[in-house]
Structures are given as C-alpha cells and as structure tokens.
Amino acid sequence: MDTLIRIFRSRKMALSDPPDRSPALPHMDPPMIPAMVYSSPSPLQLLPAEIIYEIFSFLRPLDLVNLSSTSRLLRAHALNDTHWAKFVRENVPHQPELHYYPAQSWRHLYTSLHPYWFLTKSKIWFSDKAHTGSFMVGTIVLARYDARRGCIEAYRLVAKHGTHTFESWDWKPEVIIHTFNPKVDLYLDDPLVKINMGLHEHKKAVEEVMMDTGASRGIKAMISLCHGIPPAYQDSSMSLWPPTIIPAKERVRNVSQSLFRGDEHKPKSLAEVSDYCFRLRQWVEFGGLGAPLGAHVGEDVATFGTLLEESYTPTKERPWQGIWVGDYSGHGCEFLLVIQRDVDWTIGPPKSSFSWPDWETFYEAKRQAGAPRRVAPGEDGSCIGRVEAIKLTGDPNVPRGEYTWIAEDIGPDGLLRIADEQMFQGARVVRSLGHSAARGFRSGKRSVGLRYAIGVTLK
C-alpha cells in the first residue's frame, strides 16, 4: 500500500484543483501533501474506472483514507459507498438484510461507530471480573449491532437452573446423578456496553470515553481500547487476559496498580489497537440526577477478551467443542468453554507444577471388579484427542479462566468402558480429572475420578 502511494506521488501530473485533504474517517487525518506542479498524469489515474474500483476493493479503511488525500479522482473512488458497505457487513455477520439507516450512507455508518466494529465481529466476550467487581467470577457478554437505533451494544449472558431431577447411578449406587434443564438468555434490562453513533465526535479514537449505561442505578462506565502484548514479551509471571490455557490471537495485561490510567497501557495510534481485547471502567456515583459532582466510589476495571470461533465451533472431528452451561450447585450455573485438542497438547499453563497421577494404578481395582478397560479396536470411531473444560465464569472456589475438568484422552488409550446402564447406555466412560479448591482458590487440587464424556452418547 505504501509503495502504491509513493509511486503515485512521485509521478508528475496536471491537476486543475489542489488535492482535497479532508479526512475520510474521523480521527484518522491523512498526511498533508505539499503543493507541487505536475506535468504528466499518473498511470494509476489513467486506468479505467472499473480497474481502479477493483484495486480499491482489496484495500482496508485506513488505506482508502490515505489514498483519498492524494487527488480528487482517487478521493471519489475511495468514497464509493460499495466499499464501505463491505466493511460494515464483514463486521456484522448473520444480518443479511442490513441497511445503513439511521446513518446517511454506509460510509457514514462505518465512520460513526469506528473503531468499535471489532466488538460485533467477534460477538462473544468474557471478562476477568464480574459485573459486581469480583475478580473470581467473571462475566460473559454477547455484542451485536442494533440496526434500528444504529448502535453497538453488549449484553450479559445469564443462565437459570430450570428443573432438577435426582437419580441413583446403577453402576455406582452411592453416587447421585443431578440433572438440570438450564435456561440461557440475555439480560436486556441494561447493556454492559453501548456505543452510539458519533461517540468519538470530539475525542481521539484511542481515548477512553463515557458510555450511556447503568445511569438508572448510579453506575457510570467508560470503555477503553487496548494494545496487545507481543508473544515475545509475554512471560509466565505476567497477569494476562485471556489466560494462556484459552486459545487467543492477542493477550493484554489485566492487572495494574494505577487501574490502567498510565499511558503505557493505552494504544498510541489506531494501528496499535487490539481487535481482540478491550477494557471497561465502572464506578458508582452518588448524587441526584443532573448533579455536577457526586461521590465517586468503587472504581474498578474489567478486561475483556474474545474467544476464537474455531475454539468453540463443533466439527465432525471435534463434536463436543462449544460453550456449555454447568450446574455448580450452590454456586449456580456457570459457563464453560469445552475444547478438544490433540493428545500431545501440553497440559496446563507453562507455570503449572502439577504432576498427573498413575492412571493404571488408580483403575486397576476397577478393572479387577469387572469394568472392561476398553472396547475392541475400531469401535471408537472419530473419538480422538483430549477434552478440556475451562471456566468462562467461575465461583469463589475455582475462578474463571481455570480448568474445571480434563479428559486426557478420549480415544482408545483413555477409554474405560462403554456404559450399559440405562441412564447412560452407549456413552463412553473415559479417564478424567476434576478440579476442586477451598474458598478463595486456596489449597487447589485436582482429584481423580470417573466422568462421562460430557454426557454425550456415541453410536
């Protein structure tokens, strides 16, 4: 792109008017071009209009901004609304009937909500803190574009237990199987994030800005952008979000003594802005509505990261991947990220000092009691790899971002038997570990035990 602009500027051409230097995007001022006397047209401008359009279709918004500052002809091509419609639609998936209303054009819509389109593109976000500020619980939100009002919003995802049943397990009568029927919904009473058109009208795009959320409850909120920590600079001593056990394209710091007020935590330009993380600053402000000053208490900052779509999308080879709801008794429902990885994946984060137990010793008693070790080779189908369940929202014992259980190998080497009891008939029983800890995540330990492969029956 830079080469294209340099070539264009180096050519001398005849122009009847000076270049139009008004920016094509707010807060993205293109470089000023000194006045020059041109004698011959640029080869780029001599191309047919449809060829120029095709070239411009491969460029990104910032590239179009830069080119629009070079001449009136290229500015006219850069302002073609078809390009900007593509930018909006690629950030708002699964809305085929999308229109630029209430904006005046596709370009107007894109620039009015820039640079927050990454929120709707990634859709699913999870935080290192709950809405209440608890560092152990966390929050999961879904972002979407409201075409009726022309704004980007993110709402909390909540789950209710639903109905319960209690049944004794025939294979091990002392174990009570607790089933439930959760109801998952969005909490639409108040968005956690709300980006209105023109939010950055009088601010730089990388600045922290106030949002219109939580006013009825006296809660103020500001959203800020982040810059990622390059992998080469990441260290096991750093507190990063998303945690290292969750696949992510970028990670950012999520602990700061200054609550991320220092310049070192803020991107210096749009090129440094991460499309995979953001921060939310919240506090409670006491005082009457419209009061110029009020008590500012309980300020805290939550860091949000997104989930890679390939990590939660089930496939034929990885059918159990997804975002699941788990019933954690008195702690309520919690959201889990279930990932299927290759068997040779390193267990746990790099700083983990946990050593796995001797499987054969543990299960020898079970095999002697009549539980078959595995079925005949070939009956396993496509069951390969390991299955991990990671908490996206946690509780005071095992927090968000930690393993809740792991089935090290669901293939032939990890299979114990195929269940024949009525409750789980046909399901695979595999070796697994559960994670338990005292309140406050103290004395954490992983306990060995039997679990069914997420309650799914394989035929």
ZAMARGU-4260 file (C-alpha; in steps of 0.2 Angstrom, whole numbers, plus 5000, padded with zeros to 4 digits):
<rodrens>
0) 5000/5000/5000 | 5014/5012/5005 | 5023/5008/4988 | 5007/5012/4978 | 5006/5029/4987
5) 5024/5033/4984 | 5023/5029/4966 | 5008/5039/4964 | 5015/5054/4972 | 5032/5053/4963
10) 5023/5055/4946 | 5020/5072/4939 | 5003/5076/4933 | 4992/5090/4928 | 4978/5094/4940
15) 4965/5108/4939 | 4962/5109/4958 | 4973/5106/4973 | 4971/5089/4982 | 4956/5088/4994
20) 4964/5085/5011 | 4948/5082/5022 | 4949/5066/5031 | 4938/5051/5025 | 4937/5045/5043
25) 4936/5054/5059 | 4952/5054/5070 | 4962/5047/5055 | 4970/5063/5047 | 4979/5058/5031
30) 4996/5065/5029 | 4997/5083/5022 | 5004/5083/5004 | 5014/5098/4999 | 5008/5108/4984
35) 5018/5103/4968 | 5017/5107/4950 | 5013/5092/4939 | 5017/5089/4921 | 5010/5072/4917
40) 4996/5061/4923 | 4999/5046/4934 | 4997/5029/4927 | 4985/5025/4941 | 4973/5038/4936
45) 4974/5033/4918 | 4967/5016/4922 | 4948/5013/4918 | 4936/5016/4932 | 4932/4998/4934
50) 4950/4993/4936 | 4953/5007/4950 | 4937/5000/4958 | 4944/4983/4958 | 4961/4988/4965
55) 4952/4998/4979 | 4941/4983/4984 | 4957/4975/4991 | 4961/4989/5002 | 4956/4992/5021
60) 4948/5008/5028 | 4964/5016/5033 | 4972/5013/5016 | 4957/5022/5007 | 4959/5036/5019
65) 4977/5038/5014 | 4973/5037/4995 | 4959/5049/4997 | 4971/5063/5002 | 4981/5062/4985
70) 4969/5068/4972 | 4951/5072/4969 | 4949/5057/4957 | 4955/5045/4969 | 4945/5053/4983
75) 4930/5050/4973 | 4934/5031/4971 | 4938/5030/4990 | 4921/5037/4994 | 4912/5024/4984
80) 4899/5018/4996 | 4900/5000/4990 | 4917/4998/4998 | 4911/5005/5015 | 4895/4993/5014
85) 4908/4979/5013 | 4917/4985/5028 | 4901/4986/5038 | 4894/4969/5033 | 4910/4960/5037
90) 4909/4966/5054 | 4891/4962/5057 | 4889/4944/5052 | 4872/4935/5050 | 4862/4950/5046
95) 4859/4949/5028 | 4845/4962/5027 | 4856/4975/5035 | 4854/4993/5029 | 4864/5009/5033
100) 4849/5018/5041 | 4849/5028/5053 | 4865/5034/5045 | 4866/5044/5029 | 4876/5031/5020
105) 4887/5016/5023 | 4902/5026/5025 | 4894/5037/5037 | 4888/5022/5047 | 4905/5014/5047
110) 4914/5030/5052 | 4901/5035/5066 | 4905/5018/5075 | 4923/5017/5071 | 4934/5010/5079
115) 4922/4998/5089 | 4916/4987/5075 | 4928/4973/5081 | 4915/4971/5096 | 4901/4964/5084
120) 4913/4954/5073 | 4920/4943/5087 | 4902/4943/5096 | 4907/4933/5112 | 4917/4942/5125
125) 4922/4936/5143 | 4930/4946/5157 | 4942/4944/5171 | 4929/4951/5183 | 4910/4950/5187
130) 4899/4965/5185 | 4900/4966/5204 | 4918/4968/5203 | 4923/4950/5210 | 4939/4945/5202
135) 4935/4927/5203 | 4918/4926/5195 | 4919/4934/5178 | 4906/4939/5165 | 4902/4933/5148
140) 4893/4945/5136 | 4887/4945/5118 | 4889/4960/5107 | 4878/4965/5092 | 4873/4979/5081
145) 4856/4986/5083 | 4851/4991/5066 | 4835/5000/5072 | 4845/5013/5083 | 4861/5012/5074
150) 4872/5007/5089 | 4883/4993/5096 | 4878/4985/5112 | 4884/4971/5123 | 4873/4962/5135
155) 4877/4949/5149 | 4873/4931/5146 | 4864/4923/5160 | 4858/4906/5164 | 4845/4899/5176
160) 4844/4881/5183 | 4827/4876/5177 | 4820/4860/5183 | 4830/4847/5193 | 4830/4828/5194
165) 4840/4817/5206 | 4843/4799/5201 | 4854/4785/5208 | 4868/4778/5197 | 4866/4760/5194
170) 4884/4757/5191 | 4889/4765/5207 | 4873/4767/5218 | 4881/4778/5231 | 4883/4792/5218
175) 4868/4803/5215 | 4866/4810/5197 | 4860/4828/5197 | 4852/4833/5181 | 4845/4850/5176
180) 4837/4860/5162 | 4846/4877/5161 | 4838/4892/5153 | 4850/4903/5144 | 4845/4921/5140
185) 4852/4939/5138 | 4849/4951/5152 | 4842/4965/5141 | 4837/4977/5155 | 4853/4986/5154
190) 4868/4984/5141 | 4885/4982/5148 | 4892/4991/5133 | 4883/5004/5122 | 4892/5013/5108
195) 4881/5027/5100 | 4884/5034/5083 | 4897/5048/5084 | 4903/5043/5102 | 4921/5050/5097
200) 4915/5065/5088 | 4926/5077/5099 | 4939/5065/5105 | 4953/5055/5098 | 4948/5037/5093
205) 4961/5029/5106 | 4954/5039/5121 | 4943/5032/5135 | 4925/5038/5133 | 4910/5038/5143
210) 4895/5027/5139 | 4876/5029/5142 | 4874/5013/5153 | 4869/5010/5170 | 4863/5028/5174
215) 4847/5022/5182 | 4857/5013/5195 | 4870/5026/5198 | 4883/5016/5189 | 4895/5025/5177
220) 4905/5016/5164 | 4919/5020/5151 | 4926/5010/5138 | 4944/5010/5133 | 4954/5001/5119
225) 4970/4990/5122 | 4986/4986/5114 | 4992/4968/5114 | 5007/4961/5122 | 5018/4953/5108
230) 5021/4934/5112 | 5040/4938/5113 | 5037/4949/5128 | 5025/4938/5137 | 5031/4929/5152
235) 5024/4917/5165 | 5025/4930/5178 | 5013/4942/5169 | 4995/4943/5173 | 4987/4941/5155
240) 4970/4940/5148 | 4964/4929/5141 | 4973/4916/5151 | 4986/4906/5142 | 4976/4890/5143
245) 4962/4898/5132 | 4967/4900/5113 | 4969/4918/5108 | 4977/4929/5095 | 4982/4943/5107
250) 4983/4945/5125 | 4984/4960/5136 | 4988/4964/5154 | 4974/4963/5166 | 4982/4969/5182
255) 4988/4987/5185 | 4991/4997/5201 | 4985/5013/5193 | 4969/5005/5186 | 4976/5007/5168
260) 4977/5026/5169 | 4995/5026/5163 | 5000/5029/5145 | 5009/5013/5144 | 4993/5004/5144
265) 4985/5014/5130 | 4987/5012/5111 | 4996/5027/5104 | 4988/5025/5087 | 4974/5016/5078
270) 4987/5004/5071 | 4991/4998/5089 | 4973/4995/5094 | 4969/4977/5098 | 4954/4969/5089
275) 4953/4955/5102 | 4953/4964/5119 | 4945/4980/5127 | 4943/4987/5145 | 4928/4993/5155
280) 4930/5005/5169 | 4915/5006/5181 | 4911/5015/5197 | 4896/5020/5207 | 4892/5039/5208
285) 4881/5045/5222 | 4871/5061/5220 | 4855/5067/5212 | 4852/5066/5193 | 4860/5080/5185
290) 4871/5084/5200 | 4888/5092/5193 | 4898/5082/5207 | 4895/5067/5216 | 4904/5054/5227
295) 4915/5043/5216 | 4917/5026/5224 | 4920/5008/5220 | 4930/5011/5204 | 4936/4995/5195
300) 4942/4990/5178 | 4937/4974/5169 | 4947/4967/5155 | 4938/4958/5141 | 4944/4945/5128
305) 4936/4936/5114 | 4935/4918/5110 | 4942/4912/5093 | 4927/4905/5083 | 4937/4889/5079
310) 4939/4885/5098 | 4920/4884/5102 | 4913/4878/5085 | 4910/4859/5084 | 4915/4849/5069
315) 4914/4831/5064 | 4931/4828/5071 | 4928/4838/5087 | 4909/4836/5091 | 4910/4842/5109
320) 4918/4859/5107 | 4907/4873/5112 | 4901/4884/5126 | 4892/4874/5139 | 4882/4878/5155
325) 4887/4868/5170 | 4877/4866/5186 | 4888/4870/5201 | 4875/4868/5215 | 4876/4882/5227
330) 4886/4892/5215 | 4873/4892/5202 | 4875/4890/5183 | 4892/4893/5176 | 4898/4895/5158
335) 4912/4883/5152 | 4922/4883/5136 | 4924/4865/5131 | 4939/4862/5119 | 4945/4846/5110
340) 4964/4846/5107 | 4977/4834/5101 | 4983/4822/5114 | 5001/4829/5114 | 4995/4846/5119
345) 5004/4852/5134 | 4994/4851/5150 | 4990/4867/5159 | 4999/4884/5158 | 5018/4884/5157
350) 5020/4888/5176 | 5009/4874/5181 | 5019/4862/5193 | 5005/4849/5194 | 5010/4831/5191
355) 4997/4819/5184 | 4994/4803/5194 | 4997/4785/5188 | 4981/4780/5179 | 4985/4762/5178
360) 4986/4761/5197 | 4971/4770/5200 | 4960/4760/5188 | 4967/4743/5192 | 4954/4740/5206
365) 4940/4745/5194 | 4946/4733/5180 | 4948/4719/5193 | 4930/4722/5199 | 4923/4719/5181
370) 4924/4735/5172 | 4931/4732/5155 | 4947/4743/5150 | 4941/4747/5133 | 4931/4741/5118
375) 4938/4732/5103 | 4949/4742/5092 | 4940/4751/5078 | 4924/4754/5088 | 4930/4771/5094
380) 4925/4780/5078 | 4932/4798/5077 | 4934/4800/5096 | 4952/4806/5097 | 4962/4819/5107
385) 4958/4826/5124 | 4944/4836/5130 | 4946/4851/5142 | 4933/4861/5151 | 4938/4879/5156
390) 4928/4891/5166 | 4922/4906/5157 | 4913/4912/5173 | 4918/4905/5190 | 4914/4905/5208
395) 4923/4908/5225 | 4931/4891/5224 | 4938/4889/5207 | 4938/4905/5197 | 4935/4910/5179
400) 4950/4905/5167 | 4954/4889/5176 | 4951/4871/5172 | 4936/4863/5179 | 4939/4845/5172
405) 4950/4837/5159 | 4948/4820/5150 | 4966/4817/5145 | 4962/4805/5130 | 4945/4801/5124
410) 4952/4788/5112 | 4957/4770/5114 | 4970/4774/5127 | 4959/4783/5138 | 4943/4773/5136
415) 4937/4763/5151 | 4921/4755/5145 | 4905/4758/5136 | 4891/4761/5148 | 4877/4748/5148
420) 4867/4755/5162 | 4850/4763/5156 | 4854/4781/5162 | 4870/4782/5151 | 4868/4767/5139
425) 4880/4768/5125 | 4890/4783/5132 | 4909/4782/5133 | 4917/4782/5150 | 4934/4790/5150
430) 4948/4794/5162 | 4947/4812/5168 | 4952/4824/5182 | 4941/4836/5191 | 4947/4852/5199
435) 4942/4857/5217 | 4948/4870/5229 | 4944/4879/5245 | 4935/4896/5245 | 4947/4909/5238
440) 4955/4896/5227 | 4966/4891/5241 | 4974/4873/5243 | 4969/4870/5225 | 4970/4852/5219
445) 4964/4841/5205 | 4955/4825/5210 | 4955/4809/5200 | 4938/4802/5196 | 4926/4795/5183
450) 4916/4806/5172 | 4906/4803/5156 | 4911/4812/5140 | 4900/4827/5143 | 4885/4816/5144
455) 4885/4813/5125 | 4881/4796/5119 | 4892/4790/5104 | 4885/4777/5092
</rodrens>
